[in-house]
Amino acid sequence: MAVIRPEKLSATKEALANVGAPSLTVTDVSGRGSQPVLTEQWRGEEYTVDLHQKVKVECVVADVPVDDVVEAIRDAAHTGESGDGKVFVLPVAHAVQIRTGDTGVDAV
């Protein structure tokens, strides 16, 4: 699972496909971390933006080395600026494909 900048989604999808992990789920999220709070104006009123728009990318792999997936996401999403995001590696205890009933690695 990775939380990245929205503008890096296309590069991240391409990088994952290149390492053999093209299947993913993408969710629009917002959050805050080390990225600074922004003060903006709209119709003459000042407001602060402390929750920044991000994209959560979830990718479950069985045959592709996890380190390759992490490196692909990191390389594709990296800008070198605060707010680039994070990658979280989680174990998957079990998987079942709904359509076929396949389980385990076959479901992934």
N, C-alpha and C positions, 0 to 999 in steps of 0.2 A: 504494500500500500504506500502510495506517495502523495504528498500534498505539494503542488507546484503552482507556479504562475500560469494564468490562463493562456498567455501568449506563447508559452513553451509546450503546449499540448501537442501541436502538430509534429514538432521535432521529436517529442517523447514517443508518440505513436509510431513514427518511422523507425526510431532507434529500437523499440521493442520488437517490431516486425523483423528488423535486421538480425536480431539475436535468436529468432525463432519463437517469440512469445507474442503473437499478434492479438490474442484474445484478451480483452480488458473491459472494465466497467468504469465509466467516467461520471462523476457527480460534481455539480457546482456547489461549492461551499464557501463560507467566509470564516475568517479567524484572525487571531493576532498572535504575534510572537515578538521577535526582535525588530521587526519592521517599524519605523517611526510612525507616530500618529500624525495625520495630515490635517491641516486646517484649510477649509475651502469656503467659497462663497457661492450662494445661489439666490438669485433675486434680491441681492442686497443683504441677505442674512448670512452670518458666519456659522459654520458647523464643523464639527470634528469627525474625522473618519478614523476610527480605531479598529474596525473590523475590515480587513482587506479581502477582496474577492480572490479566491483560489480555486483550483481544480483538484479533486481527489481522484487518483487513478488506482484502481485495484486490478491486480494481475496475478492469477494463480498459475503456477507452473509445476510440472512434475518431471519432465525430461530435460528441461533447460537448467543449467546451473544457476542457483540463486545469485551468486556473485556477478555473473554476466548480466542478469536483469538489473541488479542494483547499479552496476557501473553504467549500463546503457541509460538508465533514467538520470543518474547524476550527470553524466556528460551532456545529455540533451537538454536538461533543465537548468544547467549552471549559467549564471550571468556574473557571478562574483559580487553581487550586491546583496544587502540585507533583504530577507524575504524570499530567497530562492526556494525555500521549502525543505521538506524532510522526506526520507524514505524509511518506512518501518517494515521489518521482516517478521512475519507472524507464521507460526506453524498451522497447517490445516489438518485437523484431526481426521476428517472423513469428508468425502464428496460423493454425491449421488446425482446422476444426470436424470432429470425429470422425464424426458421423452422416452429414453431407452431403458432406464433402470440400471444402467452401468454404474459401478461403484469404484472408489479408489482412483488409481491412476487412469483407468479407462474413462472415468467420468470427466477428468480434466482435459 
